[in-house]
Amino acid sequence: MTDDSTFEDINVAKADMDHIYDQSDPRTYFRELNKLDYAIPGIAKPIFQKLIGHLHKRQHDTVHVLDLGCSYGVNAALLKHDLSMEELYEHWGQKKLADATPQEVVACDRRFFADLDEPEDIEVIGLDQSENAIAFAKAVGLLDEGLVVNLETEPLSALAKEKLAPVDLVTSTGCVGYLTEKSFDRLLPAVTQGRAPWMANFVLRLFPFDAIEETLNDWGYVTEKLEGQIFFQRRFASADEQEQVLEQLSDLGIDPTGREAEGHLLAEFYLSRPVKDAAEIPIKRLLPA
Ligand SMILES: C[S@@+](CC[C@H](N)C(=O)[O-])C[C@H]1O[C@@H](n2cnc3c(N)ncnc32)[C@H](O)[C@@H]1O
């Protein structure tokens, strides 16, 4: 069982990125993460799309996605539009935007995203503690709803609970670790008011998922890990970060040879579903390699 003080300790090993999470627009976020080849939202996209496709077939209606730690609407941009991470890096790194004010970036992005097709029938609710990131993602139309809340320290408001009732799929990339079982404990009563949603989390190998899994169990969920698949999140920010992460992995009994030892911060994929849904279609059939 992991307690949140363990997650706090692990977070000390990771490079501190807090300064890029709460800006008026995503330019700094994308500039800094480009240097580290941050890729996990793009790698997660086809897996999230398969889950959305499946849920869509099941309910023949708009799929409501809740993206945890959504930041500037990165997963929403990828899932709503035919865009890749490379294209997002190019877009927010373009010279034309370098000297623009945040208001000009919002105006430009509103047009940019409005002109793109939306092939998927989805609505995205984003949740993040960053007020600026949520405000940006809502202003440019990436999020249909935005919830500014830190569920580690505060409960959901009554209005937020209402907005979360229709959620069919909960997604996250680069977020578990900041969020612990505490957040899931506060989220679960709200998202299970109707049909309990599926939960699709990409989680760094250095964050044990067991405490979140136990919380989900209490709400009738079963969690499966996509076995044999490891996903590139980003390169290490420094030799120091790598050294600390390798130490943490060694404490967990995880062999980093040829992986984190080569400089790659790696994630695994956990799918949590109500017991009945998981029994109907095992993860291997849902997401074949
Ligand atoms: C590494 S970023 C990932 C953003 C996005 N999902 C992506 O992959 O590009 C982590 C995000 O988690 C948010 N975050 C950190 N702690 C949080 C908390 N306690 N509650 C809500 N959001 C949090 C940060 O503001 C930031 O936007």
The ligand as a MOL file (V3000), in Angstrom:
LIG
                    3D

  0  0  0     0  0            999 V3000
M  V30 BEGIN CTAB
M  V30 COUNTS 27 29 0 0 0
M  V30 BEGIN ATOM
M  V30 1 C 2.9940 16.7230 -16.6560 0
M  V30 2 S 1.5670 17.7560 -16.6990 0 CHG=1
M  V30 3 C 0.5820 16.7220 -17.7670 0
M  V30 4 C -0.3790 17.5100 -18.5830 0
M  V30 5 C -1.0620 16.7470 -19.7110 0
M  V30 6 N -1.8970 15.6860 -19.1840 0
M  V30 7 C -0.0360 16.2200 -20.6670 0
M  V30 8 O 0.2320 15.0250 -20.6310 0
M  V30 9 O 0.5200 17.0220 -21.4290 0 CHG=-1
M  V30 10 C 0.8140 17.5420 -15.1130 0
M  V30 11 C -0.4510 18.3530 -14.8930 0
M  V30 12 O -1.0080 17.9710 -13.6300 0
M  V30 13 C -1.4870 19.1460 -12.9930 0
M  V30 14 N -1.5260 18.8830 -11.5510 0
M  V30 15 C -0.4910 18.7140 -10.7130 0
M  V30 16 N -0.9360 18.4810 -9.4530 0
M  V30 17 C -2.2940 18.4840 -9.5240 0
M  V30 18 C -3.3250 18.3220 -8.5610 0
M  V30 19 N -3.0570 18.0470 -7.2990 0
M  V30 20 N -4.6120 18.4200 -8.9870 0
M  V30 21 C -4.9000 18.6890 -10.2730 0
M  V30 22 N -3.9610 18.8590 -11.2230 0
M  V30 23 C -2.6750 18.7530 -10.8600 0
M  V30 24 C -0.5120 20.2170 -13.3850 0
M  V30 25 O -1.0920 21.5150 -13.2020 0
M  V30 26 C -0.2250 19.8660 -14.8280 0
M  V30 27 O -1.1170 20.4980 -15.7000 0
M  V30 END ATOM
M  V30 BEGIN BOND
M  V30 1 1 1 2
M  V30 2 1 2 3
M  V30 3 1 2 10
M  V30 4 1 3 4
M  V30 5 1 4 5
M  V30 6 1 5 6
M  V30 7 1 5 7
M  V30 8 2 7 8
M  V30 9 1 7 9
M  V30 10 1 10 11
M  V30 11 1 11 12
M  V30 12 1 11 26
M  V30 13 1 12 13
M  V30 14 1 13 14
M  V30 15 1 13 24
M  V30 16 1 14 15
M  V30 17 1 14 23
M  V30 18 2 15 16
M  V30 19 1 16 17
M  V30 20 1 17 18
M  V30 21 2 17 23
M  V30 22 1 18 19
M  V30 23 2 18 20
M  V30 24 1 20 21
M  V30 25 2 21 22
M  V30 26 1 22 23
M  V30 27 1 24 25
M  V30 28 1 24 26
M  V30 29 1 26 27
M  V30 END BOND
M  V30 END CTAB
M  END
